[in-house]
Amino acid sequence: SGGGSGSGSGSEDEGGIRYDGLPHKAYVWQRQTEKFRAGHLRAAAAGHFDAPELSVRIERDDSFFFFAPRENHSENGGGEHNAGEEEGRADDAAAAGAKSSPSSSPSLLPEDDPSFSGLFPASWSDPASASPGVRPWTASELSAVPDLKSWAASWPGSDSAVPPCPQTDGSGAAGMARWSEWNSRGGMRQYARRRNDPRQPRASSRMSCYLNVGAVSIFRLVAETKAAQAKGCGGADKFEEEIVKWREYSYAHCFSRGDYDAASAMPPWAARYLDGCGERASRGLGAGTAVPTLSQLEEGRTGDETWDAMQRYLVSTGELHNNARMTWGKTAVHWLKDAPLQDDDDGNSSAVMSRVLRVLILLNDRYALDGLSPPSYAGLMWCAGWTEKPAAGGSIGAKPAS
């Protein structure tokens, strides 16, 4: 149970997990969950979260072909198979089972167990299906790719318009090297004093992109942070607040509700304020300034020198200092709020909020190395009023560049 009556709605999923939502404040979340944290860190260090050893090893790496309901295969776009082909596959499965277990013992292979039938989508049973795209790679297909980085850059599903970020190697080893280097030059010790200065981008650890994709273990970083606290490291308390309180709170928010990045998850006062701005703009009573288009925002051509510099930096490096990103986000919110309502906004009480969030999330997810993650969504939503109190006149607070 999440405890408290915050942004969650209280629901029970198919697995029987009950989650009652979040407290209204992140520090309450941290305080309520701290009693579990030490045990989690010990369990991670002891390997209790590691995958167990396999009790049955499948010799062939394409066995998921056998698990799909091939009788419905043609209906799911995977192509048709004739009876002889099906019999041949059954013979292959039987042969594999015979090689893997003594004749006096039943086969332990999943393809010989009817309970596994239909485990995967029908389209996965066809080796000719596109992988990746329709079905996952087999181990042999993956190992046959000579250069995954080059393959990813040329894959039709990749966004080739976004340039690579040469300053960041995505491996776990590179992530831990960045962490070790940051600590060795006093990054954690000076964190509380230097973290808010966007002119010092390396004053922060820059570990979020590694944490969010699992390249570096959050358990390891939190354990080392707590060890630094025990040694009296001056900035460790503030770093723990960021990496535990705010980061975990964002994950808990996304876990607790399916609309975690939607207008319905935002405070009603913030949605009312933005809708009011849109209505005034529709009557010609707005700020009177041109609202930047999406392409102007993406390309850093809004005419605001500071904002444009931040956007260009984000596009070229995939990073933006957290303090700068708050200014970047809030500035965009206050620009977009002055767009007139659109024809399809009638009856939508959160139309402007929805539009604002879509733009912020698109910009961040497309260009930020730490996009597509709960901490990013929480930061963007904060720019539009999430977890905040109304400013003067019920407005969303601004954060001008300094």
C-alpha positions in Angstrom: 0.0 0.0 0.0 1.3 3.4 -0.9 -0.2 5.0 2.2 -1.8 8.5 2.1 -4.4 9.9 -0.2 -2.3 11.8 -2.8 -2.4 11.5 -6.6 -3.2 7.8 -6.8 -6.7 6.6 -7.2 -6.5 3.3 -5.3 -6.9 0.3 -7.6 -6.1 -3.4 -7.7 -4.5 -5.0 -10.7 -4.8 -8.5 -12.0 -1.9 -9.6 -9.8 -3.6 -8.5 -6.6 -1.3 -5.6 -5.9 -3.0 -2.9 -4.0 -1.8 0.7 -4.3 -3.6 3.5 -2.6 -1.7 6.4 -4.1 0.9 8.9 -3.0 1.2 11.3 -0.1 0.9 14.9 -1.3 4.6 15.6 -0.5 7.7 13.7 -1.6 9.3 14.0 1.8 6.4 12.1 3.3 7.0 9.3 0.8 10.6 9.1 1.7 9.9 9.1 5.4 7.2 6.4 5.1 9.4 4.1 2.9 12.7 4.6 4.7 12.1 1.6 7.0 12.2 -0.7 3.9 15.2 0.9 2.1 18.0 -0.6 4.2 16.6 -4.1 3.6 16.3 -3.5 -0.1 19.9 -2.4 -0.3 21.1 -5.5 1.7 19.0 -7.8 -0.5 20.5 -6.2 -3.7 24.0 -6.5 -2.4 23.4 -10.2 -1.4 22.1 -11.0 -4.9 18.6 -11.7 -3.9 17.3 -9.8 -6.9 19.4 -11.7 -9.3 17.6 -14.0 -11.8 17.6 -17.6 -10.5 19.6 -20.3 -12.2 17.6 -22.1 -14.9 16.3 -25.5 -13.9 15.6 -26.5 -17.5 17.8 -25.2 -20.3 16.4 -25.0 -23.8 19.1 -25.9 -26.3 17.6 -24.1 -29.3 17.2 -20.4 -29.1 14.2 -20.1 -31.4 11.9 -22.1 -29.1 9.4 -19.3 -28.8 8.4 -20.2 -32.4 6.7 -23.3 -30.9 4.8 -21.4 -28.1 2.6 -19.3 -30.4 -0.9 -20.4 -31.4 -0.1 -21.1 -35.1 -3.7 -22.1 -35.9 -4.6 -18.4 -35.8 -1.3 -17.4 -37.5 -2.8 -16.0 -40.7 -5.2 -13.9 -38.9 -2.4 -12.0 -37.1 -0.4 -11.1 -40.1 2.2 -13.8 -39.7 1.5 -15.7 -43.0 0.1 -19.2 -43.6 1.6 -22.6 -43.1 0.5 -25.9 -44.7 -0.1 -29.1 -42.8 3.2 -30.6 -43.9 5.1 -27.6 -42.5 3.3 -27.9 -39.2 4.1 -31.6 -39.0 7.7 -30.9 -39.8 7.9 -28.5 -36.9 6.3 -31.0 -34.6 8.8 -33.5 -35.7 11.6 -31.1 -34.9 10.2 -30.4 -31.5 9.9 -34.1 -30.8 13.5 -34.7 -31.9 14.7 -31.9 -29.7 12.9 -33.4 -26.8 14.3 -36.9 -27.5 17.8 -35.5 -27.5 17.4 -33.6 -24.3 15.8 -36.3 -22.1 16.1 -40.1 -21.6 13.5 -42.2 -23.4 12.2 -43.4 -20.1 11.5 -39.8 -18.8 9.0 -37.3 -20.1 10.3 -34.3 -22.0 10.9 -31.2 -19.9 11.1 -28.9 -22.9 8.4 -26.1 -23.0 7.6 -26.8 -26.6 6.5 -30.3 -25.6 4.2 -29.0 -22.8 0.7 -28.1 -24.0 0.4 -25.5 -21.2 2.8 -23.3 -23.1 0.6 -23.2 -26.2 -0.3 -19.7 -27.1 2.2 -18.2 -24.7 3.4 -15.7 -27.3 1.6 -13.8 -30.1 0.8 -15.9 -33.2 3.1 -13.8 -35.4 6.1 -14.9 -33.4 5.8 -18.4 -34.7 7.0 -17.4 -38.1 10.8 -17.2 -38.5 10.2 -14.9 -41.5 8.5 -12.2 -39.3 10.5 -9.0 -39.0 12.8 -9.0 -36.0 12.8 -6.7 -34.2 9.5 -5.1 -35.1 7.1 -8.0 -35.2 9.0 -10.6 -33.0 12.1 -10.4 -30.9 15.5 -11.5 -32.0 16.6 -15.0 -31.2 20.0 -15.2 -29.5 21.7 -16.4 -32.8 20.1 -13.5 -34.7 21.3 -11.0 -32.2 24.9 -12.4 -32.0 25.0 -12.2 -35.9 24.8 -8.4 -35.8 28.4 -7.2 -36.2 27.9 -3.7 -34.8 24.8 -3.0 -32.8 25.5 0.8 -32.7 25.6 1.0 -36.4 22.6 -1.2 -36.8 20.6 0.9 -34.4 21.5 4.1 -36.3 20.4 2.6 -39.6 17.3 0.8 -38.4 14.1 2.2 -40.0 12.5 2.6 -36.6 15.2 4.9 -35.3 14.8 8.7 -35.3 17.7 9.6 -37.6 16.9 13.3 -37.3 18.2 13.3 -33.8 22.0 13.5 -33.7 24.0 11.1 -31.6 25.6 12.4 -28.3 29.3 11.6 -28.6 30.1 12.7 -25.1 28.1 9.9 -23.5 29.0 6.2 -23.9 25.9 4.2 -23.0 27.6 1.2 -21.4 27.4 0.4 -17.7 31.2 0.6 -17.5 31.1 4.1 -18.8 28.4 5.0 -16.4 30.3 3.7 -13.4 33.5 5.5 -14.6 31.5 8.8 -14.7 30.2 8.1 -11.2 33.7 7.3 -9.8 35.2 10.4 -11.5 32.5 12.7 -10.2 33.1 11.4 -6.6 36.9 11.5 -6.9 36.8 15.2 -7.7 34.5 16.0 -4.8 31.2 16.0 -6.6 29.1 14.6 -3.8 30.9 16.6 -1.1 30.2 19.9 -3.0 26.9 18.8 -4.4 24.6 20.9 -2.1 26.6 24.0 -2.8 27.1 23.7 -6.5 24.2 21.7 -7.8 21.9 24.7 -8.7 24.4 26.5 -10.9 23.7 25.7 -14.5 27.0 27.2 -15.5 28.6 24.1 -13.8 26.9 21.2 -15.6 29.4 18.7 -14.1 28.5 19.8 -10.6 25.7 17.2 -10.8 26.4 13.5 -11.2 24.8 13.2 -14.7 23.8 9.7 -13.9 20.1 9.8 -14.7 20.5 8.5 -18.3 22.3 5.4 -17.0 19.9 4.8 -14.1 16.8 5.1 -16.2 17.8 2.4 -18.7 19.3 0.1 -16.0 22.9 0.4 -17.2 23.9 1.3 -13.6 22.2 0.0 -10.5 20.2 2.4 -8.4 20.9 0.1 -5.4 24.6 0.6 -5.8 24.4 4.4 -6.0 22.1 4.7 -3.0 24.3 2.3 -1.0 27.4 4.4 -1.8 25.5 7.6 -0.9 24.4 6.2 2.4 28.0 5.1 3.1 29.1 8.7 2.3 26.5 10.0 4.8 27.9 7.7 7.5 31.4 9.2 6.9 30.0 12.7 7.3 30.2 13.7 3.6 28.7 17.2 3.5 26.6 16.9 0.3 25.5 13.3 0.7 22.2 14.3 2.5 21.2 16.6 -0.4 22.2 14.0 -3.0 20.1 11.3 -1.2 17.2 13.7 -1.2 17.4 13.9 -5.0 18.1 10.3 -5.8 15.7 8.8 -3.3 13.0 11.3 -2.4 12.3 12.9 -5.8 13.3 10.0 -8.0 11.4 7.3 -6.1 8.4 9.6 -5.8 8.2 10.0 -9.5 8.4 6.2 -10.0 5.7 5.7 -7.4 3.5 8.2 -9.1 3.8 6.4 -12.5 3.2 3.1 -10.8 0.1 4.2 -9.0 -1.9 5.5 -12.0 -2.2 4.7 -15.7 -2.7 8.4 -16.6 0.7 9.4 -15.0 1.6 11.7 -17.9 -1.9 13.0 -18.7 -3.8 16.2 -17.9 -6.1 14.1 -15.6 -3.1 13.6 -13.3 -2.6 17.3 -12.8 -4.0 19.6 -10.1 -7.4 20.9 -11.1 -6.4 24.5 -10.3 -3.5 24.3 -12.8 -5.8 23.0 -15.6 -8.4 25.7 -14.8 -5.7 28.4 -15.0 -4.4 27.2 -18.4 -7.9 26.8 -19.8 -8.7 30.3 -18.7 -5.6 31.6 -20.5 -6.7 29.8 -23.7 -10.2 31.2 -23.5 -8.9 34.8 -23.0 -6.6 34.3 -26.0 -9.5 33.1 -28.1 -11.3 36.4 -27.3 -8.2 38.4 -28.2 -7.4 39.2 -24.6 -4.2 37.2 -24.3 -0.6 38.4 -24.0 -0.6 39.5 -27.6 2.6 37.8 -28.5 3.1 35.1 -31.0 3.1 31.6 -29.6 6.1 29.6 -30.9 5.3 26.7 -33.2 6.5 23.2 -32.4 9.2 23.4 -35.1 10.4 26.7 -33.7 10.6 25.1 -30.3 12.4 22.0 -31.5 14.9 24.0 -33.5 15.6 26.6 -30.9 14.2 29.5 -33.1 11.7 31.1 -30.7 13.6 34.4 -30.6 14.3 34.1 -26.9 18.1 33.9 -26.8 18.3 32.1 -23.5 15.6 29.5 -24.2 16.9 28.9 -27.7 20.4 28.2 -26.3 19.0 25.7 -23.8 17.1 23.9 -26.5 20.1 23.7 -28.8 22.2 22.4 -26.0 19.6 19.7 -25.2 19.5 18.7 -28.9 23.3 18.5 -29.3 24.2 16.8 -26.0 21.0 15.1 -24.8 21.4 16.8 -21.5 20.1 19.9 -19.7 21.1 20.9 -16.2 18.1 20.3 -13.9 17.8 23.9 -12.9 18.0 25.0 -16.5 15.4 22.4 -17.5 13.0 23.9 -15.0 13.3 27.3 -16.6 13.1 25.7 -20.0 9.9 23.9 -19.1 8.1 26.7 -17.3 8.9 29.2 -20.0 7.4 26.9 -22.6 4.3 26.4 -20.4 3.8 30.2 -20.2 4.2 30.6 -24.0 1.9 27.7 -24.9 -0.9 28.8 -22.5 -1.5 31.9 -24.7 -2.5 29.9 -27.7 -6.2 30.3 -28.6 -8.5 27.3 -28.0 -8.9 25.0 -31.0 -12.2 23.8 -32.6 -12.0 20.3 -31.0 -11.4 21.7 -27.5 -15.1 22.2 -26.8 -16.1 20.2 -23.7 -12.6 19.3 -22.8 -11.9 20.9 -19.4 -8.2 20.2 -19.7 -7.6 21.0 -23.3 -4.7 23.5 -22.8 -3.1 21.4 -20.2 -3.2 18.3 -22.5 -1.6 20.3 -25.3 1.1 21.8 -23.0 2.1 18.3 -21.6 2.2 16.8 -25.1 4.6 19.4 -26.3 6.9 19.2 -23.2 7.0 15.4 -23.3 7.7 15.3 -27.0 10.6 17.7 -26.7 12.0 15.9 -23.7 11.5 12.3 -24.9 12.9 13.0 -28.3 16.0 14.8 -27.3 16.9 14.0 -23.7 19.0 11.0 -22.9 17.0 10.6 -19.7 13.7 11.0 -21.4 11.0 8.3 -21.5 11.3 7.9 -17.7 9.3 8.7 -14.6 11.7 11.3 -13.2 11.5 13.2 -16.5 7.7 13.1 -16.5 7.6 14.3 -12.9 9.9 17.2 -13.7 7.9 18.3 -16.8 4.6 18.0 -14.9 6.1 20.1 -12.1 6.7 22.8 -14.7 2.9 22.8 -15.2 1.9 22.8 -11.5 2.2 19.2 -10.3 2.9 19.0 -6.6 3.0 22.9 -6.4 0.7 25.4 -4.9 -1.0 28.1 -7.0 0.9 31.3 -7.4 -0.7 34.8 -7.2 -4.2 34.8 -8.7 -4.3 31.0 -9.0 -1.5 31.0 -11.7 1.3 28.6 -12.4 4.5 30.0 -11.0 7.2 31.2 -13.5 10.9 30.6 -13.3 12.7 33.2 -15.3 16.3 32.6 -16.6 18.9 34.2 -14.3 
